[in-house]
Amino acid sequence: IEAAEHFGRMAMVDRWVIHNVLRWMETHEESVAKSDGFSINLSGNSLSDDSFLEFILGQFAASTIPPEMICFEITETAAITNLADAIEFIRVLKQTGCKFSLDDFGSGLSSYAYIQKLPVDFIKIDGVFIGNIANNERDQALVKSINELAHFMGMKTVAEYVENYEILNVLRTIGVDHSQGFGIKKTGLLEELA
């Protein structure tokens, strides 16, 4: 990923991922029917690529997969770096039914200032606040604050780096909507879902 970003190839990687995920979904209808949808991470470079939005719209037009089944994840840093582009990109794709997650929320310097500007559906709470949450009251307070603000703004929350049930239980008590991490399920290949 770092090499692709360094050499300006991430938009090509993102295009490949989107194309192949949609094709996989079309050929694995039974697995897709059992899921709530699929998330696809996008790089900041893609958000500022003028032809990338058209590419995604074209992929949806050529696919039988409803856009409502896709949630695009963009990092807070990428969204803030290209704020105007990110807002327009999200606005257009949300009109098709796609959902959006703001990834790594809380890691930026002005997280709270941007949450009201970006029309996302999910806030993914940065793992730096999650890893020690079972033993750290400050992390608990920060996560509770982020969770309450997201809910007030009509967004759902996702906690990253949930490595065990102790962390999961704290997050449930706080009211975080979703969790991801090795304590939930280890990462795997798409083919393993079929």
LINLIN-V101231 format. One record per pair of residues at least 4 apart in sequence whose C-alpha atoms are under 7 Angstrom apart, sorted by the first residue. I is the first residue (numbers start at 1). J is the second residue. Records with the same first field share a line. If there is no record, write none. Layout:
I=J, J
This chain:
1=5
2=6
3=7
4=8, 9, 10
5=9, 10
9=13
10=14, 43, 45, 46
11=15, 45, 46
12=16
13=17
14=18, 42
15=19
16=20
17=21
18=22
19=23, 59
20=24
21=25
22=26, 63, 65
23=27
24=28
25=29, 32
26=64, 65
28=32, 194
29=33
30=34
31=35, 193, 194
36=69
37=69, 70
38=69, 70, 71
39=70, 71, 72, 73
40=71, 72, 73
41=72, 73, 74
42=46, 72, 73, 74
43=74
44=78, 79
45=49
46=52
47=85, 86, 89
48=82, 85
51=55
52=56
53=57, 89
54=58
55=59
56=60
57=61
58=62
59=63
60=67
67=96, 97, 98
68=97, 98, 99
70=98, 99
71=98, 99, 100, 101
72=99, 100, 101
73=100, 101, 102, 103
74=78, 79, 101, 102, 103
75=79, 102, 103, 104
76=80, 102, 103, 104, 105, 108
77=81, 108
78=82
79=83, 86
82=86
83=87
84=88
85=89
86=90
87=91, 118
88=92
89=93
90=94, 119
91=95
93=97, 98
94=98, 99
99=121
100=120, 121, 122
101=120, 121, 122, 123, 124
102=120, 122, 123, 124
103=123, 124
104=124, 125, 126
105=111, 123, 124, 125, 126
106=111, 125, 126
107=126
110=114
111=115
114=118
121=155, 156
122=155, 156, 157, 158
123=150, 155, 156, 157, 158
124=157, 158, 159, 160
125=158, 159, 160
126=160
127=131, 160, 161
129=133, 139, 143
130=159, 160, 161, 162
131=161, 162
132=136
133=139, 140, 167
134=166, 167, 170
136=140
137=141
138=142
139=143
140=144
141=145
142=146
143=147
144=148, 174
145=149
146=150
147=151, 157, 176
148=152
149=153
150=154, 155, 156, 157
151=155, 156
156=177
157=176, 177, 178
158=176, 177, 178, 179
159=178, 179, 180
160=179, 180, 181
161=180, 181
162=167, 168, 179, 180, 181, 182, 183, 184
163=167, 181, 182, 183
164=168, 183
165=169, 183
166=170
167=171
168=172
169=173
170=174
171=175, 176
172=176
180=184
181=185, 186
182=186
188=192
